[in-house]
Every structure is written in structure tokens, then in C-alpha cells.
């Protein structure tokens, strides 16, 4: 999976070591992406910088 966030000049790549039985993404890959955005202090939709979670 590759995520290119052009607005924030951020690219994230993720390769699973075991394929999941879903077509697009998984809970693990979503958690990984959220953790990266939190680590760099970028808020995701509905979140404030530095505060993770759903």
C-alpha cells in the first residue's frame, strides 16, 4: 500500500508480511497510517494534532 499526501508532502509505504482477506486495507494498515500521522503531528479528519484515536 502506498499513500501519497501531496498537500503535506508525505509519502507512506507499507508492505504486509501476511496478506489479509480484504480487498483494500485492513485494521492493521489503518492503525499504522494513523500512527504515522500522529507521530508527525498531522491531524486527520475530525482529529486535532497530537491526539490520535477514532
mmCIF file as Biopython writes it, N, C-alpha, C and O atoms, coordinates in Angstrom:
data_model
#
loop_
_atom_site.group_PDB
_atom_site.id
_atom_site.type_symbol
_atom_site.label_atom_id
_atom_site.label_alt_id
_atom_site.label_comp_id
_atom_site.label_asym_id
_atom_site.label_entity_id
_atom_site.label_seq_id
_atom_site.pdbx_PDB_ins_code
_atom_site.Cartn_x
_atom_site.Cartn_y
_atom_site.Cartn_z
_atom_site.occupancy
_atom_site.B_iso_or_equiv
_atom_site.auth_seq_id
_atom_site.auth_asym_id
_atom_site.pdbx_PDB_model_num
ATOM 1   N N  . UNK A ? 1  ? 0.856   -1.161  0.000  1.0 0.0 1  A 1 
ATOM 2   C CA . UNK A ? 1  ? 0.000   0.000   0.000  1.0 0.0 1  A 1 
ATOM 3   C C  . UNK A ? 1  ? 0.904   1.227   0.000  1.0 0.0 1  A 1 
ATOM 4   O O  . UNK A ? 1  ? 1.893   1.288   0.731  1.0 0.0 1  A 1 
ATOM 5   N N  . UNK A ? 2  ? 0.552   2.191   -0.823 1.0 0.0 2  A 1 
ATOM 6   C CA . UNK A ? 2  ? 1.268   3.464   -0.876 1.0 0.0 2  A 1 
ATOM 7   C C  . UNK A ? 2  ? 0.260   4.588   -0.648 1.0 0.0 2  A 1 
ATOM 8   O O  . UNK A ? 2  ? -0.799  4.618   -1.275 1.0 0.0 2  A 1 
ATOM 9   N N  . UNK A ? 3  ? 0.593   5.498   0.243  1.0 0.0 3  A 1 
ATOM 10  C CA . UNK A ? 3  ? -0.230  6.684   0.483  1.0 0.0 3  A 1 
ATOM 11  C C  . UNK A ? 3  ? 0.623   7.894   0.149  1.0 0.0 3  A 1 
ATOM 12  O O  . UNK A ? 3  ? 1.692   8.092   0.726  1.0 0.0 3  A 1 
ATOM 13  N N  . UNK A ? 4  ? 0.145   8.700   -0.786 1.0 0.0 4  A 1 
ATOM 14  C CA . UNK A ? 4  ? 0.840   9.940   -1.138 1.0 0.0 4  A 1 
ATOM 15  C C  . UNK A ? 4  ? -0.052  11.110  -0.751 1.0 0.0 4  A 1 
ATOM 16  O O  . UNK A ? 4  ? -1.089  11.341  -1.373 1.0 0.0 4  A 1 
ATOM 17  N N  . UNK A ? 5  ? 0.348   11.837  0.264  1.0 0.0 5  A 1 
ATOM 18  C CA . UNK A ? 5  ? -0.384  13.007  0.728  1.0 0.0 5  A 1 
ATOM 19  C C  . UNK A ? 5  ? 0.328   14.217  0.127  1.0 0.0 5  A 1 
ATOM 20  O O  . UNK A ? 5  ? 1.276   14.746  0.708  1.0 0.0 5  A 1 
ATOM 21  N N  . UNK A ? 6  ? -0.139  14.642  -1.033 1.0 0.0 6  A 1 
ATOM 22  C CA . UNK A ? 6  ? 0.523   15.726  -1.756 1.0 0.0 6  A 1 
ATOM 23  C C  . UNK A ? 6  ? 0.472   17.052  -1.015 1.0 0.0 6  A 1 
ATOM 24  O O  . UNK A ? 6  ? 1.413   17.843  -1.079 1.0 0.0 6  A 1 
ATOM 25  N N  . UNK A ? 7  ? -0.629  17.293  -0.313 1.0 0.0 7  A 1 
ATOM 26  C CA . UNK A ? 7  ? -0.787  18.548  0.417  1.0 0.0 7  A 1 
ATOM 27  C C  . UNK A ? 7  ? 0.257   18.691  1.525  1.0 0.0 7  A 1 
ATOM 28  O O  . UNK A ? 7  ? 0.749   19.789  1.785  1.0 0.0 7  A 1 
ATOM 29  N N  . UNK A ? 8  ? 0.587   17.583  2.168  1.0 0.0 8  A 1 
ATOM 30  C CA . UNK A ? 8  ? 1.521   17.626  3.292  1.0 0.0 8  A 1 
ATOM 31  C C  . UNK A ? 8  ? 2.926   17.164  2.924  1.0 0.0 8  A 1 
ATOM 32  O O  . UNK A ? 8  ? 3.801   17.082  3.786  1.0 0.0 8  A 1 
ATOM 33  N N  . UNK A ? 9  ? 3.143   16.860  1.640  1.0 0.0 9  A 1 
ATOM 34  C CA . UNK A ? 9  ? 4.458   16.401  1.161  1.0 0.0 9  A 1 
ATOM 35  C C  . UNK A ? 9  ? 4.917   15.171  1.943  1.0 0.0 9  A 1 
ATOM 36  O O  . UNK A ? 9  ? 6.053   15.114  2.413  1.0 0.0 9  A 1 
ATOM 37  N N  . UNK A ? 10 ? 4.018   14.181  2.078  1.0 0.0 10 A 1 
ATOM 38  C CA . UNK A ? 10 ? 4.272   12.991  2.873  1.0 0.0 10 A 1 
ATOM 39  C C  . UNK A ? 10 ? 3.897   11.755  2.063  1.0 0.0 10 A 1 
ATOM 40  O O  . UNK A ? 10 ? 2.798   11.672  1.515  1.0 0.0 10 A 1 
ATOM 41  N N  . UNK A ? 11 ? 4.815   10.800  1.992  1.0 0.0 11 A 1 
ATOM 42  C CA . UNK A ? 11 ? 4.544   9.529   1.331  1.0 0.0 11 A 1 
ATOM 43  C C  . UNK A ? 11 ? 4.810   8.408   2.318  1.0 0.0 11 A 1 
ATOM 44  O O  . UNK A ? 11 ? 5.838   8.397   2.996  1.0 0.0 11 A 1 
ATOM 45  N N  . UNK A ? 12 ? 3.885   7.469   2.397  1.0 0.0 12 A 1 
ATOM 46  C CA . UNK A ? 12 ? 3.993   6.327   3.303  1.0 0.0 12 A 1 
ATOM 47  C C  . UNK A ? 12 ? 3.843   5.064   2.466  1.0 0.0 12 A 1 
ATOM 48  O O  . UNK A ? 12 ? 2.920   4.953   1.658  1.0 0.0 12 A 1 
ATOM 49  N N  . UNK A ? 13 ? 4.748   4.119   2.660  1.0 0.0 13 A 1 
ATOM 50  C CA . UNK A ? 13 ? 4.589   2.821   2.002  1.0 0.0 13 A 1 
ATOM 51  C C  . UNK A ? 13 ? 4.537   1.734   3.072  1.0 0.0 13 A 1 
ATOM 52  O O  . UNK A ? 13 ? 5.199   1.826   4.105  1.0 0.0 13 A 1 
ATOM 53  N N  . UNK A ? 14 ? 3.749   0.719   2.808  1.0 0.0 14 A 1 
ATOM 54  C CA . UNK A ? 14 ? 3.537   -0.355  3.772  1.0 0.0 14 A 1 
ATOM 55  C C  . UNK A ? 14 ? 3.378   -1.658  3.014  1.0 0.0 14 A 1 
ATOM 56  O O  . UNK A ? 14 ? 2.556   -1.758  2.103  1.0 0.0 14 A 1 
ATOM 57  N N  . UNK A ? 15 ? 4.165   -2.657  3.389  1.0 0.0 15 A 1 
ATOM 58  C CA . UNK A ? 15 ? 4.064   -3.976  2.777  1.0 0.0 15 A 1 
ATOM 59  C C  . UNK A ? 15 ? 3.735   -4.972  3.874  1.0 0.0 15 A 1 
ATOM 60  O O  . UNK A ? 15 ? 4.477   -5.108  4.847  1.0 0.0 15 A 1 
ATOM 61  N N  . UNK A ? 16 ? 2.620   -5.666  3.712  1.0 0.0 16 A 1 
ATOM 62  C CA . UNK A ? 16 ? 2.200   -6.648  4.707  1.0 0.0 16 A 1 
ATOM 63  C C  . UNK A ? 16 ? 3.086   -7.883  4.628  1.0 0.0 16 A 1 
ATOM 64  O O  . UNK A ? 16 ? 3.493   -8.286  3.538  1.0 0.0 16 A 1 
ATOM 65  N N  . UNK A ? 17 ? 3.386   -8.481  5.761  1.0 0.0 17 A 1 
ATOM 66  C CA . UNK A ? 17 ? 4.134   -9.725  5.735  1.0 0.0 17 A 1 
ATOM 67  C C  . UNK A ? 17 ? 3.197   -10.928 5.631  1.0 0.0 17 A 1 
ATOM 68  O O  . UNK A ? 17 ? 3.649   -12.058 5.444  1.0 0.0 17 A 1 
ATOM 69  N N  . UNK A ? 18 ? 1.903   -10.684 5.752  1.0 0.0 18 A 1 
ATOM 70  C CA . UNK A ? 18 ? 0.899   -11.723 5.567  1.0 0.0 18 A 1 
ATOM 71  C C  . UNK A ? 18 ? -0.331  -11.059 4.965  1.0 0.0 18 A 1 
ATOM 72  O O  . UNK A ? 18 ? -0.829  -10.068 5.500  1.0 0.0 18 A 1 
ATOM 73  N N  . UNK A ? 19 ? -0.817  -11.592 3.870  1.0 0.0 19 A 1 
ATOM 74  C CA . UNK A ? 19 ? -1.967  -10.999 3.195  1.0 0.0 19 A 1 
ATOM 75  C C  . UNK A ? 19 ? -3.226  -11.137 4.043  1.0 0.0 19 A 1 
ATOM 76  O O  . UNK A ? 19 ? -3.470  -12.174 4.661  1.0 0.0 19 A 1 
ATOM 77  N N  . UNK A ? 20 ? -4.011  -10.081 4.059  1.0 0.0 20 A 1 
ATOM 78  C CA . UNK A ? 20 ? -5.287  -10.079 4.773  1.0 0.0 20 A 1 
ATOM 79  C C  . UNK A ? 20 ? -6.395  -10.463 3.797  1.0 0.0 20 A 1 
ATOM 80  O O  . UNK A ? 20 ? -6.249  -10.244 2.594  1.0 0.0 20 A 1 
ATOM 81  N N  . UNK A ? 21 ? -7.492  -11.026 4.278  1.0 0.0 21 A 1 
ATOM 82  C CA . UNK A ? 21 ? -8.583  -11.447 3.395  1.0 0.0 21 A 1 
ATOM 83  C C  . UNK A ? 21 ? -9.522  -10.305 2.991  1.0 0.0 21 A 1 
ATOM 84  O O  . UNK A ? 21 ? -10.717 -10.533 2.800  1.0 0.0 21 A 1 
ATOM 85  N N  . UNK A ? 22 ? -9.005  -9.095  2.862  1.0 0.0 22 A 1 
ATOM 86  C CA . UNK A ? 22 ? -9.814  -7.948  2.438  1.0 0.0 22 A 1 
ATOM 87  C C  . UNK A ? 22 ? -9.218  -7.375  1.165  1.0 0.0 22 A 1 
ATOM 88  O O  . UNK A ? 22 ? -8.039  -7.576  0.875  1.0 0.0 22 A 1 
ATOM 89  N N  . UNK A ? 23 ? -10.030 -6.669  0.417  1.0 0.0 23 A 1 
ATOM 90  C CA . UNK A ? 23 ? -9.573  -6.144  -0.869 1.0 0.0 23 A 1 
ATOM 91  C C  . UNK A ? 23 ? -8.719  -4.898  -0.684 1.0 0.0 23 A 1 
ATOM 92  O O  . UNK A ? 23 ? -7.633  -4.807  -1.256 1.0 0.0 23 A 1 
ATOM 93  N N  . UNK A ? 24 ? -9.189  -3.944  0.101  1.0 0.0 24 A 1 
ATOM 94  C CA . UNK A ? 24 ? -8.464  -2.681  0.270  1.0 0.0 24 A 1 
ATOM 95  C C  . UNK A ? 24 ? -8.226  -2.431  1.749  1.0 0.0 24 A 1 
ATOM 96  O O  . UNK A ? 24 ? -9.171  -2.253  2.518  1.0 0.0 24 A 1 
ATOM 97  N N  . UNK A ? 25 ? -6.958  -2.419  2.144  1.0 0.0 25 A 1 
ATOM 98  C CA . UNK A ? 25 ? -6.603  -2.078  3.515  1.0 0.0 25 A 1 
ATOM 99  C C  . UNK A ? 25 ? -7.055  -3.095  4.547  1.0 0.0 25 A 1 
ATOM 100 O O  . UNK A ? 25 ? -7.733  -4.074  4.236  1.0 0.0 25 A 1 
ATOM 101 N N  . UNK A ? 26 ? -6.664  -2.837  5.764  1.0 0.0 26 A 1 
ATOM 102 C CA . UNK A ? 26 ? -7.045  -3.690  6.884  1.0 0.0 26 A 1 
ATOM 103 C C  . UNK A ? 26 ? -6.983  -2.837  8.143  1.0 0.0 26 A 1 
ATOM 104 O O  . UNK A ? 26 ? -6.514  -1.699  8.106  1.0 0.0 26 A 1 
ATOM 105 N N  . UNK A ? 27 ? -7.448  -3.379  9.239  1.0 0.0 27 A 1 
ATOM 106 C CA . UNK A ? 27 ? -7.376  -2.632  10.504 1.0 0.0 27 A 1 
ATOM 107 C C  . UNK A ? 27 ? -5.923  -2.332  10.869 1.0 0.0 27 A 1 
ATOM 108 O O  . UNK A ? 27 ? -5.614  -1.257  11.383 1.0 0.0 27 A 1 
ATOM 109 N N  . UNK A ? 28 ? -5.032  -3.291  10.598 1.0 0.0 28 A 1 
ATOM 110 C CA . UNK A ? 28 ? -3.618  -3.092  10.909 1.0 0.0 28 A 1 
ATOM 111 C C  . UNK A ? 28 ? -2.987  -1.990  10.084 1.0 0.0 28 A 1 
ATOM 112 O O  . UNK A ? 28 ? -2.243  -1.167  10.617 1.0 0.0 28 A 1 
ATOM 113 N N  . UNK A ? 29 ? -3.273  -1.960  8.791  1.0 0.0 29 A 1 
ATOM 114 C CA . UNK A ? 29 ? -2.698  -0.918  7.948  1.0 0.0 29 A 1 
ATOM 115 C C  . UNK A ? 29 ? -3.284  0.453   8.281  1.0 0.0 29 A 1 
ATOM 116 O O  . UNK A ? 29 ? -2.579  1.459   8.210  1.0 0.0 29 A 1 
ATOM 117 N N  . UNK A ? 30 ? -4.560  0.501   8.642  1.0 0.0 30 A 1 
ATOM 118 C CA . UNK A ? 30 ? -5.171  1.772   9.048  1.0 0.0 30 A 1 
ATOM 119 C C  . UNK A ? 30 ? -4.518  2.297   10.332 1.0 0.0 30 A 1 
ATOM 120 O O  . UNK A ? 30 ? -4.232  3.488   10.451 1.0 0.0 30 A 1 
ATOM 121 N N  . UNK A ? 31 ? -4.289  1.398   11.283 1.0 0.0 31 A 1 
ATOM 122 C CA . UNK A ? 31 ? -3.647  1.797   12.536 1.0 0.0 31 A 1 
ATOM 123 C C  . UNK A ? 31 ? -2.227  2.297   12.285 1.0 0.0 31 A 1 
ATOM 124 O O  . UNK A ? 31 ? -1.778  3.254   12.916 1.0 0.0 31 A 1 
ATOM 125 N N  . UNK A ? 32 ? -1.528  1.647   11.365 1.0 0.0 32 A 1 
ATOM 126 C CA . UNK A ? 32 ? -0.162  2.041   11.007 1.0 0.0 32 A 1 
ATOM 127 C C  . UNK A ? 32 ? -0.150  3.456   10.418 1.0 0.0 32 A 1 
ATOM 128 O O  . UNK A ? 32 ? 0.668   4.287   10.813 1.0 0.0 32 A 1 
ATOM 129 N N  . UNK A ? 33 ? -1.044  3.726   9.487  1.0 0.0 33 A 1 
ATOM 130 C CA . UNK A ? 33 ? -1.132  5.048   8.855  1.0 0.0 33 A 1 
ATOM 131 C C  . UNK A ? 33 ? -1.500  6.108   9.889  1.0 0.0 33 A 1 
ATOM 132 O O  . UNK A ? 33 ? -0.897  7.180   9.909  1.0 0.0 33 A 1 
ATOM 133 N N  . UNK A ? 34 ? -2.473  5.827   10.743 1.0 0.0 34 A 1 
ATOM 134 C CA . UNK A ? 34 ? -2.866  6.784   11.784 1.0 0.0 34 A 1 
ATOM 135 C C  . UNK A ? 34 ? -1.704  7.077   12.728 1.0 0.0 34 A 1 
ATOM 136 O O  . UNK A ? 34 ? -1.507  8.224   13.129 1.0 0.0 34 A 1 
ATOM 137 N N  . UNK A ? 35 ? -0.931  6.045   13.086 1.0 0.0 35 A 1 
ATOM 138 C CA . UNK A ? 35 ? 0.210   6.229   13.984 1.0 0.0 35 A 1 
ATOM 139 C C  . UNK A ? 35 ? 1.280   7.115   13.349 1.0 0.0 35 A 1 
ATOM 140 O O  . UNK A ? 35 ? 1.897   7.928   14.038 1.0 0.0 35 A 1 
ATOM 141 N N  . UNK A ? 36 ? 1.502   6.969   12.058 1.0 0.0 36 A 1 
ATOM 142 C CA . UNK A ? 36 ? 2.487   7.809   11.366 1.0 0.0 36 A 1 
ATOM 143 C C  . UNK A ? 36 ? 2.035   9.258   11.359 1.0 0.0 36 A 1 
ATOM 144 O O  . UNK A ? 36 ? 2.816   10.156  11.675 1.0 0.0 36 A 1 
ATOM 145 N N  . UNK A ? 37 ? 0.779   9.494   11.002 1.0 0.0 37 A 1 
ATOM 146 C CA . UNK A ? 37 ? 0.271   10.868  11.006 1.0 0.0 37 A 1 
ATOM 147 C C  . UNK A ? 37 ? 0.338   11.477  12.404 1.0 0.0 37 A 1 
ATOM 148 O O  . UNK A ? 37 ? 0.670   12.652  12.555 1.0 0.0 37 A 1 
ATOM 149 N N  . UNK A ? 38 ? 0.025   10.687  13.418 1.0 0.0 38 A 1 
ATOM 150 C CA . UNK A ? 38 ? 0.099   11.190  14.794 1.0 0.0 38 A 1 
ATOM 151 C C  . UNK A ? 38 ? 1.548   11.507  15.163 1.0 0.0 38 A 1 
ATOM 152 O O  . UNK A ? 38 ? 1.809   12.517  15.818 1.0 0.0 38 A 1 
ATOM 153 N N  . UNK A ? 39 ? 2.490   10.659  14.753 1.0 0.0 39 A 1 
ATOM 154 C CA . UNK A ? 39 ? 3.904   10.869  15.085 1.0 0.0 39 A 1 
ATOM 155 C C  . UNK A ? 39 ? 4.455   12.151  14.476 1.0 0.0 39 A 1 
ATOM 156 O O  . UNK A ? 39 ? 5.316   12.800  15.069 1.0 0.0 39 A 1 
ATOM 157 N N  . UNK A ? 40 ? 3.963   12.520  13.293 1.0 0.0 40 A 1 
ATOM 158 C CA . UNK A ? 40 ? 4.443   13.758  12.673 1.0 0.0 40 A 1 
ATOM 159 C C  . UNK A ? 40 ? 3.559   14.952  13.018 1.0 0.0 40 A 1 
ATOM 160 O O  . UNK A ? 40 ? 3.793   16.058  12.532 1.0 0.0 40 A 1 
ATOM 161 N N  . UNK A ? 41 ? 2.537   14.732  13.859 1.0 0.0 41 A 1 
ATOM 162 C CA . UNK A ? 41 ? 1.703   15.826  14.347 1.0 0.0 41 A 1 
ATOM 163 C C  . UNK A ? 41 ? 0.706   16.353  13.342 1.0 0.0 41 A 1 
ATOM 164 O O  . UNK A ? 41 ? 0.342   17.529  13.376 1.0 0.0 41 A 1 
ATOM 165 N N  . UNK A ? 42 ? 0.258   15.479  12.437 1.0 0.0 42 A 1 
ATOM 166 C CA . UNK A ? 42 ? -0.702  15.902  11.423 1.0 0.0 42 A 1 
ATOM 167 C C  . UNK A ? 42 ? -2.093  15.405  11.803 1.0 0.0 42 A 1 
ATOM 168 O O  . UNK A ? 42 ? -2.291  14.205  11.989 1.0 0.0 42 A 1 
ATOM 169 N N  . UNK A ? 43 ? -3.053  16.311  11.918 1.0 0.0 43 A 1 
ATOM 170 C CA . UNK A ? 43 ? -4.409  15.877  12.258 1.0 0.0 43 A 1 
ATOM 171 C C  . UNK A ? 43 ? -5.084  15.192  11.072 1.0 0.0 43 A 1 
ATOM 172 O O  . UNK A ? 43 ? -4.925  15.623  9.930  1.0 0.0 43 A 1 
ATOM 173 N N  . UNK A ? 44 ? -5.828  14.140  11.339 1.0 0.0 44 A 1 
ATOM 174 C CA . UNK A ? 44 ? -6.660  13.503  10.327 1.0 0.0 44 A 1 
ATOM 175 C C  . UNK A ? 44 ? -8.063  14.062  10.473 1.0 0.0 44 A 1 
ATOM 176 O O  . UNK A ? 44 ? -8.328  14.805  11.418 1.0 0.0 44 A 1 
ATOM 177 N N  . UNK A ? 45 ? -8.953  13.734  9.581  1.0 0.0 45 A 1 
ATOM 178 C CA . UNK A ? 45 ? -10.297 14.306  9.623  1.0 0.0 45 A 1 
ATOM 179 C C  . UNK A ? 45 ? -10.932 14.101  10.990 1.0 0.0 45 A 1 
ATOM 180 O O  . UNK A ? 45 ? -11.027 12.972  11.473 1.0 0.0 45 A 1 
ATOM 181 N N  . UNK A ? 46 ? -11.365 15.189  11.609 1.0 0.0 46 A 1 
ATOM 182 C CA . UNK A ? 46 ? -12.027 15.141  12.898 1.0 0.0 46 A 1 
ATOM 183 C C  . UNK A ? 46 ? -11.105 15.007  14.091 1.0 0.0 46 A 1 
ATOM 184 O O  . UNK A ? 46 ? -11.572 14.819  15.214 1.0 0.0 46 A 1 
ATOM 185 N N  . UNK A ? 47 ? -9.791  15.100  13.866 1.0 0.0 47 A 1 
ATOM 186 C CA . UNK A ? 47 ? -8.844  14.967  14.965 1.0 0.0 47 A 1 
ATOM 187 C C  . UNK A ? 47 ? -8.013  16.239  15.095 1.0 0.0 47 A 1 
ATOM 188 O O  . UNK A ? 47 ? -7.892  17.016  14.148 1.0 0.0 47 A 1 
ATOM 189 N N  . UNK A ? 48 ? -7.441  16.441  16.286 1.0 0.0 48 A 1 
ATOM 190 C CA . UNK A ? 48 ? -6.534  17.553  16.491 1.0 0.0 48 A 1 
ATOM 191 C C  . UNK A ? 48 ? -5.113  17.043  16.464 1.0 0.0 48 A 1 
ATOM 192 O O  . UNK A ? 48 ? -4.874  15.870  16.751 1.0 0.0 48 A 1 
ATOM 193 N N  . UNK A ? 49 ? -4.163  17.898  16.125 1.0 0.0 49 A 1 
ATOM 194 C CA . UNK A ? 49 ? -2.755  17.489  16.056 1.0 0.0 49 A 1 
ATOM 195 C C  . UNK A ? 49 ? -2.316  16.911  17.392 1.0 0.0 49 A 1 
ATOM 196 O O  . UNK A ? 49 ? -2.600  17.467  18.453 1.0 0.0 49 A 1 
ATOM 197 N N  . UNK A ? 50 ? -1.612  15.773  17.317 1.0 0.0 50 A 1 
ATOM 198 C CA . UNK A ? 50 ? -1.074  15.146  18.519 1.0 0.0 50 A 1 
ATOM 199 C C  . UNK A ? 50 ? -2.062  14.302  19.288 1.0 0.0 50 A 1 
ATOM 200 O O  . UNK A ? 50 ? -1.703  13.717  20.309 1.0 0.0 50 A 1 
ATOM 201 N N  . UNK A ? 51 ? -3.311  14.221  18.822 1.0 0.0 51 A 1 
ATOM 202 C CA . UNK A ? 51 ? -4.321  13.431  19.516 1.0 0.0 51 A 1 
ATOM 203 C C  . UNK A ? 51 ? -4.824  12.370  18.546 1.0 0.0 51 A 1 
ATOM 204 O O  . UNK A ? 51 ? -5.470  12.697  17.550 1.0 0.0 51 A 1 
ATOM 205 N N  . UNK A ? 52 ? -4.536  11.107  18.825 1.0 0.0 52 A 1 
ATOM 206 C CA . UNK A ? 52 ? -4.945  10.024  17.933 1.0 0.0 52 A 1 
ATOM 207 C C  . UNK A ? 52 ? -6.295  9.464   18.317 1.0 0.0 52 A 1 
ATOM 208 O O  . UNK A ? 52 ? -7.027  10.050  19.114 1.0 0.0 52 A 1 
ATOM 209 N N  . UNK A ? 53 ? -6.615  8.314   17.734 1.0 0.0 53 A 1 
ATOM 210 C CA . UNK A ? 53 ? -7.864  7.643   18.045 1.0 0.0 53 A 1 
ATOM 211 C C  . UNK A ? 53 ? -8.907  7.876   16.999 1.0 0.0 53 A 1 
ATOM 212 O O  . UNK A ? 53 ? -8.726  8.656   16.064 1.0 0.0 53 A 1 
ATOM 213 N N  . UNK A ? 54 ? -10.019 7.175   17.176 1.0 0.0 54 A 1 
ATOM 214 C CA . UNK A ? 54 ? -11.094 7.273   16.185 1.0 0.0 54 A 1 
ATOM 215 C C  . UNK A ? 54 ? -12.237 8.074   16.701 1.0 0.0 54 A 1 
ATOM 216 O O  . UNK A ? 54 ? -13.230 8.259   15.997 1.0 0.0 54 A 1 
#
